[in-house]
């Protein structure tokens, strides 16, 4: 598969995926997520790779979903608009090897959800995590309401989702979204160093440890995400969402 939205490389036993739509602040389109999912699958199958790093740019890990693509998909079939995206998220989530997210700048909406799908999140001091979907009359559709609630609790999740307020790096670490803050110039190197440390350990033990931790975290999670996705699709079919989307695109075009 020839990639147009990501870069893939290896450093020793570590596979590296770089989100590469800089002009769009790495806004996630369906093809980008498909490429990420496919490369994660290839790294999982590659016996020489033991850990994976996903990163964006210094300005944005991923600043949300590709709004114009979303509008086009919703106009055709709002119920099926995000089915492929949902499938690609699940493929990433099912990876048995550890995935580290190196988050600098914006991780908003679906970008925040992609980071949450990873196993360890390291952040630069300019990182911002947010779920602003409510401003468009829709809700998160790829796990945020469930993963955030299980990670940071109901009250803070309610504030993030119902108001759209973003958390800075300090707040993200304090509430458990991220592991630790790293100076921006050192973020990738530190993420790679962490991945290499994991890769140097017994691989069967690493995969079994990840599986055990996820089993505890995911109790009841899958059904919750399915329910969230159903509600997200309901929002996509409303006139309020379509009108909000049009206003957003008009505002961006000025």
C-alpha positions as CSV (number, residue, x, y, z in Angstrom):
1,X,0.0,0.0,0.0
2,X,1.4,3.4,-1.0
3,X,1.0,6.0,1.7
4,X,0.0,9.6,1.0
5,X,-1.0,10.7,4.6
6,X,1.6,9.1,6.8
7,X,5.3,8.3,6.9
8,X,6.6,4.9,8.1
9,X,10.1,3.9,9.2
10,X,11.9,1.7,11.6
11,X,14.6,2.3,14.2
12,X,15.9,-1.1,15.3
13,X,13.0,-3.0,16.8
14,X,10.7,0.1,16.9
15,X,8.2,1.0,14.1
16,X,7.5,4.7,13.7
17,X,4.4,6.2,12.2
18,X,4.3,9.9,11.5
19,X,1.0,11.6,10.7
20,X,1.8,13.7,7.7
21,X,-0.9,16.2,6.7
22,X,0.9,19.3,7.9
23,X,-1.1,21.9,6.0
24,X,-4.3,20.5,7.6
25,X,-2.7,20.2,11.1
26,X,-2.9,16.4,10.6
27,X,-6.7,16.5,10.4
28,X,-7.7,12.9,10.1
29,X,-9.4,11.7,6.9
30,X,-10.5,8.2,6.4
31,X,-7.5,7.3,4.2
32,X,-5.1,8.5,6.8
33,X,-6.6,6.3,9.5
34,X,-6.7,3.4,7.0
35,X,-3.0,3.9,6.4
36,X,-2.2,4.1,10.2
37,X,-4.3,0.9,10.7
38,X,-2.5,-0.9,7.9
39,X,0.9,0.1,9.1
40,X,0.1,-0.9,12.6
41,X,-1.0,-4.3,11.3
42,X,2.2,-4.7,9.3
43,X,4.4,-3.8,12.4
44,X,2.4,-6.3,14.4
45,X,3.1,-9.1,11.9
46,X,6.8,-8.1,11.6
47,X,8.7,-10.3,14.1
48,X,11.6,-7.8,14.1
49,X,9.3,-5.0,15.5
50,X,8.5,-5.0,19.2
51,X,7.0,-1.6,19.8
52,X,5.4,1.2,17.8
53,X,5.5,5.0,18.1
54,X,2.8,7.3,16.6
55,X,3.6,11.0,16.3
56,X,2.5,14.1,14.6
57,X,4.2,17.5,14.1
58,X,5.4,20.0,16.7
59,X,2.1,22.0,16.2
60,X,-0.4,19.2,16.0
61,X,-0.6,15.5,16.8
62,X,-4.0,15.6,15.0
63,X,-6.3,18.6,15.2
64,X,-9.5,16.8,14.6
65,X,-11.4,15.1,11.7
66,X,-11.3,16.3,8.1
67,X,-14.5,18.4,8.2
68,X,-15.1,18.6,4.4
69,X,-14.8,14.9,4.0
70,X,-17.1,14.4,6.9
71,X,-19.7,16.7,5.4
72,X,-19.5,14.9,2.1
73,X,-20.0,11.5,3.7
74,X,-22.9,12.7,5.9
75,X,-24.7,14.1,2.9
76,X,-24.6,10.6,1.3
77,X,-25.4,8.4,4.3
78,X,-25.1,9.7,7.9
79,X,-25.6,6.3,9.4
80,X,-22.7,4.7,7.5
81,X,-20.5,7.8,7.3
82,X,-18.0,6.7,9.9
83,X,-18.2,2.9,9.7
84,X,-14.8,2.5,8.0
85,X,-13.2,4.9,10.5
86,X,-14.7,2.9,13.4
87,X,-13.3,-0.3,11.9
88,X,-9.8,1.2,11.5
89,X,-9.8,2.4,15.1
90,X,-10.7,-1.1,16.3
91,X,-7.8,-2.6,14.2
92,X,-5.4,-0.2,15.9
93,X,-6.8,-0.9,19.3
94,X,-6.5,-4.7,18.8
95,X,-2.7,-4.5,18.2
96,X,-0.9,-6.7,20.7
97,X,2.3,-4.8,20.6
98,X,2.7,-1.6,22.7
99,X,1.9,1.7,21.0
100,X,3.4,5.0,22.3
101,X,1.8,8.3,21.2
102,X,4.2,11.3,21.1
103,X,1.8,14.2,21.4
104,X,2.8,17.8,20.7
105,X,0.3,20.6,20.0
106,X,-3.3,19.8,19.3
107,X,-4.9,16.4,19.9
108,X,-8.5,17.3,19.4
109,X,-11.6,15.3,18.7
110,X,-10.7,12.2,16.7
111,X,-7.1,13.1,17.2
112,X,-7.5,12.9,21.0
113,X,-9.3,9.6,20.5
114,X,-6.4,8.2,18.4
115,X,-4.0,9.2,21.2
116,X,-6.3,7.5,23.8
117,X,-6.2,4.3,21.7
118,X,-2.4,4.1,22.3
119,X,-0.9,2.5,25.4
120,X,1.5,5.2,26.6
121,X,1.1,8.9,25.9
122,X,4.1,11.2,26.3
123,X,3.4,14.9,25.8
124,X,5.2,18.1,25.0
125,X,4.5,21.1,27.2
126,X,2.4,22.6,24.3
127,X,0.0,19.6,24.1
128,X,-3.7,20.2,24.2
129,X,-6.3,17.4,24.6
130,X,-9.9,18.2,23.7
131,X,-13.2,16.8,22.5
132,X,-14.9,19.8,20.8
133,X,-17.5,17.8,18.8
134,X,-20.4,19.2,20.8
135,X,-19.9,22.6,19.1
136,X,-21.0,20.9,15.9
137,X,-24.0,19.2,17.4
138,X,-22.4,15.8,17.5
139,X,-20.6,13.7,20.1
140,X,-17.4,11.7,20.1
141,X,-17.7,8.5,18.1
142,X,-14.5,6.5,18.6
143,X,-14.2,5.8,22.3
144,X,-13.7,9.2,24.1
145,X,-16.8,9.1,26.3
146,X,-15.8,5.6,27.5
147,X,-12.0,5.8,27.7
148,X,-12.0,9.2,29.3
149,X,-14.5,8.3,31.9
150,X,-12.5,5.2,32.8
151,X,-9.3,7.2,32.9
152,X,-10.2,10.6,34.4
153,X,-13.6,10.1,35.9
154,X,-17.1,11.2,35.2
155,X,-16.9,14.9,36.2
156,X,-13.9,15.9,34.2
157,X,-15.1,13.8,31.2
158,X,-18.4,15.6,31.4
159,X,-16.7,19.0,31.4
160,X,-14.5,18.0,28.4
161,X,-17.3,16.6,26.3
162,X,-20.1,18.9,27.3
163,X,-18.2,22.2,27.1
164,X,-15.4,21.3,24.7
165,X,-12.8,22.7,27.0
166,X,-9.3,21.4,26.2
167,X,-6.8,20.2,28.8
168,X,-3.2,21.4,28.8
169,X,-0.2,19.1,29.2
170,X,-0.1,19.6,33.0
171,X,-3.7,18.8,33.4
172,X,-3.4,15.8,31.1
173,X,-0.7,14.3,33.2
174,X,-2.3,15.2,36.5
175,X,-5.6,13.4,35.6
176,X,-3.9,10.4,34.0
177,X,-4.4,10.9,30.3
178,X,-0.7,11.2,29.7
179,X,2.3,9.6,31.4
180,X,4.6,12.5,31.6
181,X,5.7,15.8,30.0
182,X,8.9,16.0,27.9
183,X,10.4,19.2,26.5
184,X,9.2,19.6,22.9
185,X,12.7,19.3,21.3
186,X,13.2,16.0,23.1
187,X,9.7,14.5,22.7
188,X,10.4,12.2,19.8
189,X,13.8,11.0,21.1
190,X,12.3,10.3,24.5
191,X,9.4,8.4,23.0
192,X,11.8,6.4,20.9
193,X,13.9,5.7,23.9
194,X,10.9,4.5,25.8
195,X,9.9,2.2,22.9
196,X,13.4,0.8,22.7
197,X,13.5,0.1,26.4
198,X,10.2,-1.9,26.0
199,X,11.6,-3.6,22.8
200,X,14.6,-4.8,24.7
201,X,12.5,-6.8,27.2
202,X,11.0,-10.3,26.7
203,X,8.4,-9.8,24.0
204,X,5.9,-12.5,25.1
205,X,5.9,-10.9,28.6
206,X,5.3,-7.4,27.2
207,X,2.4,-8.6,25.1
208,X,0.9,-10.6,27.9
209,X,1.3,-7.6,30.3
210,X,-0.4,-5.3,27.8
211,X,-3.2,-7.8,27.4
212,X,-3.8,-8.1,31.1
213,X,-3.8,-4.3,31.7
214,X,-6.3,-3.8,28.8
215,X,-8.5,-6.6,30.1
216,X,-8.9,-4.7,33.4
217,X,-9.4,-1.4,31.6
218,X,-11.7,-2.7,29.0
219,X,-14.3,-4.4,31.1
220,X,-17.5,-3.3,29.6
221,X,-15.7,-0.9,27.3
222,X,-16.5,-2.4,24.0
223,X,-20.3,-2.3,24.5
224,X,-19.9,1.3,25.8
225,X,-18.0,2.3,22.7
226,X,-20.6,0.6,20.5
227,X,-23.3,2.5,22.3
228,X,-21.4,5.8,21.9
229,X,-21.0,5.1,18.2
230,X,-24.7,4.5,17.8
231,X,-25.5,7.9,19.5
232,X,-22.8,9.6,17.3
233,X,-24.5,8.3,14.2
234,X,-27.9,9.6,15.4
235,X,-26.3,13.1,15.7
236,X,-24.9,12.9,12.2
237,X,-28.4,12.5,10.8
238,X,-29.8,15.6,12.4
239,X,-30.3,18.9,10.6
240,X,-28.6,20.7,13.5
241,X,-25.4,18.9,12.8
242,X,-25.5,19.6,9.1
243,X,-26.2,23.3,9.6
244,X,-23.4,23.6,12.2
245,X,-21.0,21.8,9.8
246,X,-21.9,24.3,7.0
247,X,-21.4,27.3,9.3
248,X,-18.0,25.9,10.4
249,X,-16.8,25.4,6.8
250,X,-18.1,28.9,5.8
251,X,-16.3,30.4,8.7
252,X,-13.0,28.6,7.8
253,X,-13.3,29.7,4.2
254,X,-13.4,33.4,5.1
